[in-house]
Amino acid sequence: MKDTALRIAGFKDSIFGVISKLAREHNAVNLGQGFPDFDGPDWLKDIVYKKMQEGHNQYAPFHGTANLRQEIANYYKSFYHLNYHPESEVTVTVGATEAIYLVITALINPGDEVVVLEPFYDSYVASIKMAGGIPIPVTMHAPDFLIDQKELDAAISPRTKLIILNNPHNPSGKVWLKQEIEMVAKAAEKSDAYLLSDEVYEFLVFDGCKHIPTATLEGMKERTITISSAGKTFGVTGWKIGWICANETVSKACRLVHQYVTFSVSTPMQEGVAESLKKLPEYLPGFVSLYKEKRDFFYKEMRQLGFDFSSPKGTYFMMVPISGKTKLNDVDYALKLIKENKVATVPPSAFYLKSTEGERYLRFCFAKKEVTLKNAVKNLQGL
Ligand SMILES: Cc1ncc(COP(=O)(O)O)c(C=O)c1O
C-alpha cells in the first residue's frame, strides 16, 4: 500500500497519551495529563441536560449558536472592555485545540515562519507543520521563564507571519506581566505579523495577579487572535467547547476551514456553556479558591520533599526542577517515577524545539482530588 501523507511524517503519539498509558500499566497516580480528576459542578451539568430536554439537539449554525457567541462577546466586554461583534468576530470551535488548528491553517502558507515561545503547548508545532509552516522557537528561560529581547529580535524575519503566545502559561504556570506581553506585541507589530494569544487559563490566576489579554494592549486588538476554552474555565475538559475572537477577515478565514473540518459544534453543550457564562461572576471566586488550595497544598508538600522552586501564579501546572534530585534527564526520571514511585508526570522536553532546559524539569498537574495529591506525595516520600 502507498505511504501515508508527508505532512504527518515524523509525528508521534503525543506525550500525554504515552504517559497516561504507562501510568495505567504501572498503576501510578497520574499527575501527568492536564485535566481535573474530579467532576464539574452539578448546576453546570443540569443546564446542559435541560438544554437537551428543551430540544437543542440538531446541528447548530456552523460558526456557533447565537446565544453562545453573544455570551462570549458579553464577557469579553464586561471583564476586559473588549468589543467583539458576535456575528462576525466570534467563532465557536471544538475546544481551543481546533481553534489553534483553524487559525494556523487559515493564515499560514508553506514556508511562512511562526514564532513559538518554548516550552509550548504541543499542538502549535504540529499544526504549523501540517500547514507547511516553519516553527521558529524562542526560549522562555527557566527558572522565571523570561524571554530575551535579543533572541526574540533574532527570531523575527520578513517571513514571520504569526507569533504564538500562551498566557497564563502551560507548563510553567507563569502569568505574563504587561511589559513582557508588550515585548512580544512590539515584535508582532514590527514584522506586521498576527499574534495568536492562547488564553485558555485566563481565569486561573492566583495571589492577586491579573490576567492581561493581549488584545487589550494599545493598538493590538486588530492584530491579535484570542482563543479560550470552556473546558478549562468550568473544569470540564471533555466538553470541548472553545472559541476564537478575531477581526472579521481572520474570523472569516477560520470559518472557511472550520466548515470543512467539523462543520458545527455540539449544540446542547454550546447552549449549556452560553447559560453558564452568564454565571461567571458568581462562579469564579469559588473556582479560583479551589485550585489555589490545591496549588498551596501540593507546593508546600513538594518543598518539603526538597524540590526548590517558586509557586506558579496561574494555570494548574507546576514546572518542578529535578537537578537537585537526579542526574537523569526528564524523560528517564519521569519513567523512573512511574515505575518505582508510581507517580506519573510529563517530561517537558517534549515542549521544546531548541533548548535543553526542559530536561531539568518535570511538569506536575495539581488539578486533582485531595486524595490523589496526598497519594502522590506519599509515593514520592524518600526521593
Ligand atoms: C495552553 C493550552 N492551549 C490549548 C489547550 C486545549 O484546550 P481544549 O481542551 O479546549 O482543546 C490546552 C489544553 O491543555 C492548553 O493547555
The ligand as an ORCA input file, in Angstrom:
! r2SCAN-3c Opt
* xyz 0 1
  C      -2.198     26.068     26.536
  C      -3.311     25.221     26.057
  N      -3.966     25.572     24.952
  C      -4.994     24.838     24.478
  C      -5.395     23.679     25.119
  C      -6.529     22.879     24.539
  O      -7.721     23.172     25.097
  P      -9.053     22.359     24.690
  O      -9.153     21.195     25.597
  O     -10.136     23.346     24.849
  O      -8.883     21.912     23.272
  C      -4.731     23.269     26.275
  C      -5.113     22.029     26.964
  O      -4.407     21.500     27.776
  C      -3.667     24.068     26.761
  O      -3.004     23.727     27.875
*
